């Protein structure tokens, strides 16, 4: 399945959202794609702000409410598909269940790791370590789909990993290392989740089913904690978490619009603008500013992303 078709199927689009896209002034599809991918980076960075502003609430409880919003949206879309196209639209293809579980487990690791990190380290650090996901996606796509890893992307992965060490700052003080390691493992989990989604796309699994399954699974993982250690929330905290869920949905809608107009090879590099937004938000809202080692790590990781992007773009142009 082509990425264009899959992204339309994967995200929960709405008529009103796509009407906004259609009403935009005519411009190149690549320009529109870049605009929306930057919008998604903005929304996801803002989501992290609201998660942190929710205050002294356990990260599992925060993740529960974030996933609950996605679950409700995905459930509504699934019901709509079933009514419009019958059971075939929500059928789970043969062989898909294994990868649905793999995507759910890996995605849960990604969400929990990212949310834990947001509460304990700089927003920009959490964002850039989460952006290691594309590199791990390449590795897991090789394992799951047998997609070959070329020499240049492999070198980029190795150097980006070394750059992440500058942000993690390994030491014998494991208390300080845990949050950055959680963010790093969040990136690993997200990479495996993306590779699983790619496999599910080949199996023609409905994207709303993927989101619904993941959200429900992640919520179930949170239930034992919610039953035994639920933290009563103030109105402000509830609103902050609802805003976080809304921003997450805004990010997903923007990603839909981005890949609706342009292929990943043309626009994916602009997703790293989230690091810039996170740095700005961290400075404005929390007085955070990365140290020189973290800044060096950002430069290395983003540089490798740029190199990989240029190489992939040129390689595809030659093959075409």
N, C-alpha and C positions, 0 to 999 in steps of 0.2 A: 504493500500500500504506500502511495506517495505521501511525503510528509505533509503536503498541503491538505490532502483529504483527511489524513489522520488527525491533524491538529483541529480541524473543524469538528471532527467526531469526538476528540478527546476532551475538549473543554466544554463547559456548559454555556453555550452562547444563547443570547436572547435577541428577539426581533428588534427590540428598542435599541440594543447596543449596536447591532449591525446597521440599523437605520442611521445612527450617528456617523458611522464610518462612510456610508454611502453619501451623506450630505456634505462631507468634507470637500474642500476645493480640489479640483483635479490636480494631481501631482504624481510623480513617479511612484510606482509601487515600492521600490526600495526605500525611498524617503519616508513613506508611510510606515513601512516595517520598522525602520530605525526609530521613528517617533514613538511607536507603540511599545517597542522593546525597552526604550528608556522609561516610558511611563510605568511599565511593569517593575523595573528596577526601583523606581521611586516609591511605588506602592509597597513593595516588599521591605524596603528600608524603613518606611513609615510604620509598617506593621511591627517591626522590631521596637520602634520607639514606644508604641502603645503597650506592647508586652512588658517593656521595662517600666513604663509609667504605672502599670497595674500594681506595682509595689510588692510588698512582702507576701506573695502568694507562691506556693510551691510550683515549680515549673511544670509538673505533671498536670496540675489543675488548670494552668494556663493553656497547656496543649489540648486538654480535654475540650475547653470552650472553643478554641480555634478550630479543632476538628469537627465539633458539633455544627458549626456554621457551614463548613464544607459538606458535611453529611446531609444536612437539610436541603441545601441547594442541589446536590447530586441526586437525592431521593426524589425531589420534585421533577428533575429532568428525566430520571428513569421512568417515573410514572407517566410522564407526558409521552415518552417514546413508546411505552407499552400500549398506551391508548391510541396513538397515531398509527403505529406500524405492527402491532401485535406482539406476541411473545418472542418472535424471531429477533426483534430488535434488541432484546435484553438477554438473549440466549448466551450461555457461557460455552465457547467453543471447546472441542475436545483438546485436551492437553494444556488448557489455559489455567486450570485451578492451581497447579504447582507454582506458576509464575505470578498468579494473583497473591498467593501467600508470600512468595519471595518479595514481591513489590511492597506488600503490606508490612512485612517485618523490617525490610530495609528502610522504607519510608518512615516508619515509626522511630527507628534509630536516628534518622536524619532530623525529624521534628524535635524529638526529645533532646538530642545533643545540641541542636541550635538554640532551643529555648533555654536550656540550662546555661549555655554560654552567654546568651544575651543578658542574663541576670548577674553575671559575675565578671565579664571582661568588657573591653571597649566594643562598641557596636561595630566599628570598622574591622576590628580583629575577627569578630564572629562572622561578619559578612564575607571577608576574603577567604577565611578557612572553609566556609560553606561553598565558596566558588571554586574549591578544588574538585567539586563534583564532576565537571566536564572531563577532567583528566582521568578520574576513576571510571567514568562511563566508558571511555575508550578501552580501558583494561578489562572491565566486566563484559563489554560487548565482544571482546576477543574470546573470553572464557565461555560465554553463553551462546553467542552467535557465530563464533569463529571468524569474526571480522578481523582482517589482518591489521597489525599495528606497524606502520611504516617507521623508518628510522628517525625522521625528523620529529614526529609526534612523540616517539619514545624518549628522545633526548629532552623534549619539552617537559614531559612528565617527570623525569628524573630531576631536572633543574628546578621545576616548580615545587617538587617535594622538598628539595633543599631550601628553597625560599620559605616554605612553610615552617621550617625548623627555626628560622629567625623570629617568627611570630610566636611559636609555641614556647621557645626558650627553655629547652630541657634543663632540668636541675634536679637536685636531690630533695627539693622542697615540693613533694608531690601534691600538697594542698593547693599550692599556687598553680601547678601544672594541670590539675584535673579539668578546670573550665576550658582551657585551650585544647586539651586533648579531646574533650567532649565536642567542641566545635569541629575539630579535625575529623573525628569519627562521624559527626553529622554529615560532613562532606562525603565521606566514604559511603555512608548509608544512602545518601541522595544519589550518588553515582550508580550504585547497584540498583536503586529504584528506577532510575532512568533507563538503564539497560534492560530491566525487566519489562518496562513499559514498551520499549522498542520491540521486544520479543512478542509481547501481547498484541502489538499493532500488526505484526506479521500473521498472527492467528486470527485477526479480524475481531478482536474482543472490543465490545462497546466501551468507549472511554468513560462514560458515566458509571458503568459497572465497576471499572477499575477504581475510580475515585470513591464510589460508595463502599466498596469492599475495604479499601485502605482506611477510610475514615471510621467505618464501623469497627474494624480490627484495632485501630489505634485507640479509639474510645474505650473498647473493652479492656485493653491493657491498663487504662487509667482507672477503671471502676474500683478495683480493690483499694487503691489509695483514696479515692473519692469517698468510699464508704467508711474507712477507718480514720482518715485524717483530713476530712474536708475543712477548709478554712472559710469561715463565714466572710462574705465580701460586702464592702460598702457599695453604695450606688455608683460612686466614682469608679471603683475598681471594675464593677460589672460593665459600665459604659466603656472603659478602656479596653476590656477584652472583646466586647462587641465591635468596637472600632478596629481592633486588631484583625478580627475575622472578616470585617468589611474590607479592610485593606488587602488581605490575602485574596479575597474574591476579586477585588479590583486588579490585582496583579495577574490573576489567572485570565480575566477577561482581556487585559491588555496583551498578554502573551498570545491569546487566540487571534486578536486583531493583527498582531505583528506577523505571525506565521501564515495568516490568511493572505497577506499581501506579498510576502517575500520568503525565500528559502532560508534555512538556518545558516547555510554557509555564507550568506550575504550580511547577516545582521547579528549573529549570536555574540560577536565580540563586544557589542554595545551593552550587553547584559552586565558587564563589569562596571558600568556606571553606578551600580548599586553601592560599590565601595566608596565612591565619591559622596553619594547621598548619605551613606551611613556615617562617614567621617564628619560631614557638615552637621547632621542631626546630633551626633554625639557631642560635638563642640557646643552647639546652640542650646540643647536641652539639658545636657549633663556635665558640661565643662570638660569633656574628654578630648584628649589629643594624643595620637599614637607617638611612641618613642621612636628613636632613629632606627632601631632594629626592626620594628614592625613596618616602618615606612620602607625600609630596604626590602623586606619580604613582599610588601605590596608591589613594589616596582618589578621585582623578579617574577612573581606569579603573573602579573598582568602582561609583562613583556613576553613571557612564554606563551600566553594566550594569544597575543598578537602574532607572534611568529607562527604558531600552529594555524591560526586563522589564514594568514597570508599563504602559507604552504598549501593548505587544503584548498583554498580558493584557486590558486594557480594550477594545482594538480587536477582539479575538476575541469578547469577551462581547457587544459591540454587534452584530457580524455574526451571532452565534448567535441 
